[in-house]
Amino acid sequence: MQYFHQRRTRAQVVLSGLGKTAVIYPSAFLVAVGEGMLGLGLIYFMREIYGAPPSLIGLLAGSGTLVYVLSCLFLRPLSDSIRPRFLMIGATAGMAISLVLLYLFRSIPLTFIFLALNKLSVSFFWPPAMGWLSQNIEGKVLNKTMSRFNLSWSLGLVASPALAGLLSERSPLLPILGTVLVCCCCLLLITGAALALPGIRKDTHREKQNNSEVQKPDQSTSLRFTAWTGLFTSFIVVGVIVTIFPQFAQDNLNISKSLVGNILSVRMFSRAVGFFILGRLSFWHFKGRYQLVSLGVLVVLLSVMTQAQSVPLFALLITL
């Protein structure tokens, strides 16, 4: 009996020492796996189930992203008074339910509607998770924390294209079901942590509590404007590549879905490595020239990509 009591005491000590990062990092990984599988899986789903042309597939991807962006911008104030863990629980449940509906009720209009509901749910996951994670931390601690967070979701996006390609070779429906399974696992993780971890149960953080800080004079760097511009442009490029390349590769390069997924996974692995390295270096902080250099390199790579015709070259360019 004493042995079991000691084991129980040790377990309680371990659980009491776990905080929000024990929930946010793994849940970010799982949601990223789900989003990555869905992103590539929907391309093959639309092509093979509905015979959709690239323009319609691009419209579906773009409309889903638009719903996510608009929801983040305009619906966040509605949830500012709700604790992040509850928002994340509701978000993962909504993501799973919307994809179950997409799987069961098949038509192109309904696919647009259910994907919009999915992205609406996603918008209640990432902003609360990031706000909760960065609460009351600044400087080097914030940099290290966000680096680990970026590494978590990046690793999820490393695994997901390979999984989506592999599953799509067996059936275009499997990536959707796989995403539902991952969302359910994430839902159980967050719910279990909210019930079992004292550090999570006692956490009272709400975004609304930080409104007084938002009203302070803005003394942050003006480089954020060029950073936003660079992010906007580069993410347009990334969106075009990840949407068009799987279709182009299948039609023009005659490569398998699993190889397409592996190439996109290698691309994401290079980004995860970049986050990991840059999160530990500071030479680039507050230096605008690195923003310009990175965008210049991107332009060169894209220019070469328009002339590429071999699989190894495409894999190299996409990775770089």
N, C-alpha and C positions, 0 to 999 in steps of 0.2 A: 504493500500500500504506500509506503514511504517513497519507493522508487517511482510509482505512477504520479504521486503528488509532486515530486521534484521535476518530472518530465512536464507535467502540466504547468508548473510554475515557470519553467524555462520557456515553454511555448507562449505563455502570457507575456513574458518579458519581451520576447521577439516580436510578438504582435503589437505590443504597446509602442515599440520603437519604430514601427512602420508608419510612414506618413503619406502625403498626397502623391509623392513621386512613385510609390509602390503601386498606385492605381493609374496614374497618368501615363507613365512610360509604356507599360505593357498594353494598355488600352489603345494608345496611339499606334503601336505596332499592329495590333489586330485590325483596327479600323483602316489603316493604310493597306494592309493585306486585302481586306474586302474591297476597298475602293479601286485598288490596282487590278484585281481580278475582274471586277465589274467593267472597268474601263476598256480592257482588251476583249473581255468576253462578249460585251455588247456589240462590238464590231462584227464578230463572227456570227453572233445571234441574229443581228439585223440582216446580214448578207445571206445566211442560209435558211432562216425561218421565213423571212419576208422578201428575199431577193432585192433588198434595198440598194440603191446606187450610192456611191461615195458622198454625193451632195446631201442625201437624206441622212446618212450616218453622221456626217459633219454637223448637220443642223441639230440632230439629237444631242450630240456631245456639247455643242455650243449652247443649246437651250438649257441643258442641265446645269452647266457652269453659270449661266446667267441667273438662274433661279437661286443658286448658292450665293452668288455675290450680292444680289438684291436682298436676299434674306439676312445675310450678315450685316448689311448696311441699315436696313429699315426695321428688322424685327428684333434686334438685340435689346433695345430698350424695354421691350415687353418682358424680357426674362432677367433683367438686371437684379431683381429682388429675389430670385430663386437661387439656391445654392448650386454650385457647378455640378456636384455629383448627381443631383436629381435631374438636371438638364442632360447630362451625359447618359444617364439611364434611359430617359425618354427618347433621346436621339437614337441610341442603338436599337431600341425597340421599334421605333419608326422606320429605321433603315431596313430592318429585317421584314417587317410587315409589308412595306411597299414592294419589296422584291418578291415576296410570296405572291402578292397580287399580280405583279408583272408576269410571273411564271404561270399562274393559273388562268388569267384572262388575257389571251393573246390577240392583239391587233396593234397596228402601228399607232393610231391615236392614243390608245390606252397605254402603250409603251412610253409615249411622251409624258402622259399624265403621271404614271407611276414613277418614272425616273425623276420627274419634278418633285414629287413627294419625297423621294429618297434624298435628293439634294437639299430639300428643305430641312429634312431631319439632320443631315450632315452639318448644316449651318448652326445647329444647336449643340454640336459636339466640339468642333475645333476652337472657336473663340472662347467658350467657357473654360476649356482645358488649358489654353494658353494663358488666359487671365488668372486662373487659379494657380498655375505653376509659377508665374512671375510675381505673385503677390509679395510685396514688401522686400524684394531683393533688387540690388543694383550692381553695377560695375562688374568685377571679375566673377563674382558668384552668379550673377545673371547670365553672363556669357557662357560659363561652364554648364549651367542648368539648361539653357536653351540649346547648347551644343548636344547635350545628351538627348534632349527631346527631339531635335532634328535627326539625330542618329537613329532613334527609335522608329520614327515613322519612315525614315529613309530605308531602313532595313526591311520594313514591311513592304515597301514598294520594290525592293530588290527581289523578294521572294514571289510577289504576286504575278508579274508577267509570265514567269516560267510556269507557275501553277496554272494560270489561265490558258496558256498555249497548250500545255499537256492535256488539260481537261477538255479543251475545245476540240482536240483531235478525236476524242471519243464521242462527244456530243456537245453541240452549241448551247445546250441547256445547263450543263454541269457547272460552268463558272458562276452562273446565277445562284444555283443551289449551294455551291461552295461559299459564296459571299454571305448567303443567309446563315449558314452554319457558323462562319467566323463572327458575324454580328451577334449571334446568340451567345457564343462563348464570351464575347466582350461584355454583353449584358449581364451574364452571370458573374463575371469577374468584378465589375463595378458594384453590382448589387451586393455580392458577398462581402466585398471590402467595406461598403457602407454600413453593413450590419455587424461585421466581425472586428474591424480595426478601431480601437478607441481613438486613435489620432484622426481618423476620418469622421467618426460619429460626432466628435467634439468640434470639428472644424466649422466655423460660422461665416466663412468668407462669402461675401456677395459683391458683385461688381458695383452695386449702388453705393456701397460703403466708401468707394474710392472717388465719388463725384467731387469731393472737396479738393482732391489732388488735381483733378482735371482742370479746375478753375485757376490753378496757379499760372503765373506768367510762363510762356513757352520759352525755355532756354536751350532746347535741343538743337542739334546741328542742322544747318540748312541742306546738308548733303542728303537728308531723307527725301527731298523732292526728286533729286536725280536717281536715288535708289528706287523710289516708287516708279519712276518712268522706265528705268531699266528692268524692273521686275515685270511691269506691264508688257513691255515689248518682248522680253525673252520668254514669258509664259505664253504669249500668242504663238511664238515660234515653236515652243515645246508642244503646245496643243495641236498645231498642224502636223508636226512630225509624228507624234504618237497615234494620231487618228489616221493619217494617210499612209504611213510606212507599212503597217500590217497588210493593208489592201494592195499597195504597190508591190510589196515583197511576194505576196501570194500570186499575183497576176503576172508580174514582169520578171521576177527573179526565180520563180518556181521553187520556193523554199517552204518547208513545212511550218505549221502553226507553232509547234514546239520550238523550232529554231528561231522564229520571230520572237517568241516569248523570252528565249534565252538571250537574244541580242538586247532586248529592252531591259532585261534584268541586269546585264553587264553595264548598261548605261546608268541604271539606278545605283549599282554598286559603286561606280566611279563618283557619283554625287555624294553617296554616303561617306566615302573615304575623304572627299573634299570637306564635308561638314566636320568630320572628326579632326582633320589636320588643322583647318582654319579656326576651329573652336579653341585650339591650344596655342595659337599664334596671335600676335597683336600688331605686327608691323603694318598691316593693311588698314588698321582702324583710322577712321576720319581722314582718309586720303582718297580724294575723288579720282585720281588718275587710275586707280585699280578698277573702278567702275567702267571707265572709258576703255581701258585695255581689254577687259573681259568681253565687253560688247563688240569691240573690234575683232577679237578672235572669233567670236560667234559668227560675225558677218563673213569672215574668210572661210570658216568651216562650211557654212551654208552654201557659199558660192561653189566650193569644190563638190559638195553633195549633189548639186544640180547636174553635174557631169558624170557622177559615179555610176558604174554599171555592174560592179562585182560585189558579192556578199561580204567578203572580208573588208573591203574599203568602206562600205556602208556601216559595218559594225564598228570599225575604228572611228569614223567621223561622228557617229551617234554617241559613242562613248566619250570622245573628246568634247 
